[in-house]
Amino acid sequence: MNILYIAEIVGKAGIFAVKQGLPKLKKQKNIDFVIANAEGTTGGGGLGRNHAVYLHKLGIHVLTLGERAFYKKDLVENIEKMPYVLRPDNLNSEAPGYGSRIYRSGALKIAVAMLIGQSGFPRMHGNNPVAALPLLLERLHQETLIVVVDFHVGATAEKHSLFAVADGLCTAVIGSHTRVQTADEIVLPKGTAVITDAGRTGSTDSVGGTDPQASIQEYLAGIPRWTKEAWAKPELQGVLLDVERNGEAVSIERVHLPIKG
């Protein structure tokens, strides 16, 4: 089974990169299932309902979210009706929506889960992901051994601690949030594929997919600014997983597909 994880989609350039690049990758790589982090899709921060529906129609089976999961009111109001959108699983039970679900790909079932870390998120506080992961996997394994986890946090040490806990317990743990693709993809000794960060899908000549000048002014003035989307050098980034029926990862390969616009 070939699973494509598309790194964080940032702004209109990210949507364009998905529209142009996903059909090519599906044909070239014989992809069975597509997961994408959509945390930065709408205006660089959060995911609006219309964008969620559109990305799903483009062929993405599951959209994951991080600390900005509830930034867009129209998504929050409809998230219960959108089983293909996942907010972090390790939130309190009162949070709307789903943090993990079982999906079908042909004759196989695949579980996708979203976890948020505890480092650096002042507006969203998740329960301890290291403690939450084994219980989460025990529940999901009742239906399938193929489990892919998106772990959204900036601290490398927190990500690698979770990787160590996860090895042999799930198919893959894919790091997100920093929007910079790392070159440390590996299948761990017990069969779990990991990468510190899968990168971003959108402008690569930018600051995290957004306009550099707006970011510079924010640092100079010390005043938070709404980000402006960037368009220069769009690229579809992510990772491709080759997975066995028993849930073990055979390989993990970085994806970085330049898009002509």
C-alpha positions in Angstrom: 0.0 0.0 0.0 1.4 3.4 -1.0 0.3 6.3 1.2 1.1 9.9 0.3 1.4 12.5 3.1 1.3 16.1 1.8 3.1 18.5 4.0 1.3 21.6 5.4 -0.7 23.4 2.7 0.0 27.1 3.0 -2.3 29.6 1.2 -3.5 29.7 -2.4 -0.1 28.7 -3.7 -0.4 25.5 -1.6 -3.8 24.8 -3.0 -2.5 25.4 -6.5 0.4 23.1 -5.9 -2.0 20.3 -4.8 -4.2 20.8 -7.8 -1.3 20.7 -10.2 0.9 18.1 -8.5 -1.4 15.5 -6.9 -2.6 14.0 -10.2 1.0 13.6 -11.4 2.1 11.9 -8.2 -0.9 9.6 -8.1 0.0 8.4 -11.6 3.8 8.2 -11.1 3.8 6.6 -7.7 0.6 4.4 -7.8 -0.8 6.1 -4.7 -3.6 4.4 -2.8 -4.4 6.9 0.0 -3.7 10.6 0.5 -3.3 12.5 3.8 -2.5 16.2 4.0 -1.9 18.7 6.7 -4.2 21.7 6.0 -3.3 23.8 9.0 -2.2 26.8 7.0 -4.5 26.6 4.0 -6.9 29.5 4.5 -4.9 32.8 4.5 -1.8 31.1 5.9 -3.5 30.1 9.3 -6.3 27.7 9.8 -8.7 25.9 7.4 -12.0 27.3 6.1 -14.9 25.0 5.3 -14.9 25.8 1.6 -11.2 25.0 1.3 -11.7 21.8 3.2 -14.4 20.6 0.8 -12.3 21.7 -2.3 -9.2 19.9 -1.1 -11.2 16.8 -0.5 -12.7 16.9 -4.0 -9.1 17.2 -5.4 -8.4 13.7 -4.0 -7.2 14.2 -0.5 -8.8 11.5 1.7 -7.9 13.0 5.1 -7.1 16.6 6.2 -5.3 17.1 9.5 -5.1 20.2 11.6 -2.9 21.5 14.5 -3.1 24.4 17.0 -5.1 26.5 14.5 -7.8 23.8 14.1 -10.5 26.1 15.4 -9.4 29.4 13.9 -12.2 29.4 11.2 -15.7 29.6 12.5 -17.3 28.1 9.5 -15.2 25.0 9.9 -15.9 24.7 13.6 -19.6 24.9 13.0 -19.4 22.1 10.4 -16.6 19.9 11.6 -18.8 17.2 13.1 -20.3 16.6 9.6 -16.8 16.4 7.9 -15.3 13.0 8.9 -12.3 13.6 6.6 -11.1 16.6 8.8 -9.1 15.7 11.9 -8.3 18.1 14.8 -5.8 17.0 17.5 -6.9 13.8 19.3 -5.3 14.7 22.6 -7.7 17.5 23.5 -10.4 17.4 26.1 -13.6 15.5 25.3 -15.6 18.8 24.9 -13.6 19.7 21.7 -15.7 19.4 18.6 -14.8 17.0 15.7 -12.7 13.9 15.5 -9.0 13.4 16.4 -8.7 10.0 14.8 -10.7 7.8 12.4 -10.7 4.6 10.4 -10.9 4.9 6.7 -11.0 2.4 3.8 -8.7 2.1 0.9 -9.9 -0.8 -1.3 -10.0 -3.9 0.8 -7.8 -2.4 3.5 -8.6 -0.2 6.5 -6.2 2.6 7.5 -6.3 4.6 10.7 -5.2 8.3 10.7 -4.6 10.2 14.0 -3.6 13.7 14.8 -1.7 14.6 18.0 -0.5 18.0 19.1 2.6 18.5 21.3 3.0 20.6 24.4 5.8 23.0 23.3 5.0 26.5 22.2 1.2 26.6 21.7 -0.2 29.4 23.9 -3.7 29.2 22.4 -4.2 25.4 22.4 -3.2 23.0 25.2 -3.2 19.3 24.4 -2.9 16.5 26.9 0.5 14.7 27.1 0.9 13.1 23.7 3.5 10.6 25.0 1.0 9.3 27.5 -1.9 9.5 25.1 -0.3 7.6 22.2 -0.3 4.0 23.6 -4.0 4.2 24.6 -4.9 5.8 21.2 -3.1 3.0 19.3 -4.7 0.3 21.5 -8.1 1.5 20.4 -7.3 1.9 16.7 -5.6 -1.5 16.5 -8.9 -3.1 17.3 -9.8 -2.4 13.7 -6.5 -2.1 11.8 -2.8 -2.4 12.1 -2.1 0.4 9.6 -2.0 3.6 11.6 -0.4 6.9 10.5 0.0 9.6 13.1 0.6 13.3 12.3 2.5 14.9 15.2 2.2 18.7 15.3 4.8 20.4 17.4 7.9 22.6 16.9 10.3 21.0 19.4 12.5 18.4 17.9 13.2 16.7 21.2 9.4 16.2 21.8 9.0 14.7 18.4 11.9 12.3 18.8 10.7 11.2 22.2 7.3 10.3 20.7 9.1 8.5 17.8 10.9 6.3 20.4 7.6 5.4 22.1 5.9 4.8 18.8 8.4 2.4 17.2 6.8 -0.9 16.6 3.4 0.3 17.7 2.2 2.2 14.5 3.1 2.5 10.8 4.4 6.0 10.8 4.7 9.2 12.8 5.1 12.3 10.6 6.2 15.5 12.1 4.6 18.8 11.1 4.3 22.5 12.1 7.8 24.0 11.3 7.1 24.1 7.5 10.7 23.2 6.7 11.4 19.7 5.3 14.0 17.8 7.2 16.4 15.2 5.7 16.1 12.6 8.5 13.4 10.3 7.2 14.0 6.7 8.4 12.2 3.4 9.2 13.0 2.7 12.8 14.2 -0.8 13.9 10.8 -2.1 14.8 9.1 -0.9 11.5 7.8 2.6 12.2 8.6 5.3 9.6 9.4 8.8 11.0 10.5 12.2 9.8 11.0 15.3 12.0 9.1 17.5 9.6 7.6 16.8 6.2 7.9 20.5 5.1 5.3 22.6 3.4 3.3 22.8 0.2 3.2 26.3 -1.2 5.8 29.0 -1.9 9.3 27.9 -1.1 10.8 31.4 -1.7 9.1 32.7 1.4 9.0 32.6 5.2 7.0 29.4 5.9 4.9 30.0 2.8 4.1 33.6 3.6 5.5 37.0 2.4 9.0 37.7 3.8 8.4 41.4 4.1 5.4 41.0 6.4 7.4 38.7 8.6 10.4 41.0 8.7 8.2 43.9 9.8 6.7 41.8 12.5 10.1 41.1 13.9 11.2 44.7 13.6 8.1 46.3 15.1 7.2 43.6 17.6 3.6 43.9 16.5 1.8 40.7 15.3 0.7 41.1 11.7 -1.7 39.0 9.6 0.5 37.1 7.2 0.4 37.8 3.4 0.5 34.8 1.2 3.5 34.2 -1.0 3.5 32.8 -4.6 7.2 32.5 -5.6 8.4 29.0 -6.5 5.5 26.8 -5.4 6.3 23.2 -4.5 4.4 20.2 -3.3 6.3 18.6 -0.4 5.7 15.6 1.8 6.6 11.9 2.2 5.6 8.7 0.4 5.1 5.6 2.6 5.3 2.0 1.4 3.3 0.0 3.9 2.7 -3.8 4.5 -0.6 -5.2 5.4 0.7 -6.0 8.9 1.2 -2.3 9.5 4.9 -2.2 9.1 6.5 0.5 7.0 8.8 -0.8 4.2 10.2 2.6 3.3 9.7 6.4 3.6 10.7 8.7 0.8 10.7 12.5 0.8 8.6 14.2 -1.9 9.4 17.7 -3.3 7.7 18.4 -6.6 8.3 21.9 -8.1 5.2 23.3 -9.7 5.2 25.5 -12.8 2.7 28.4 -12.4 
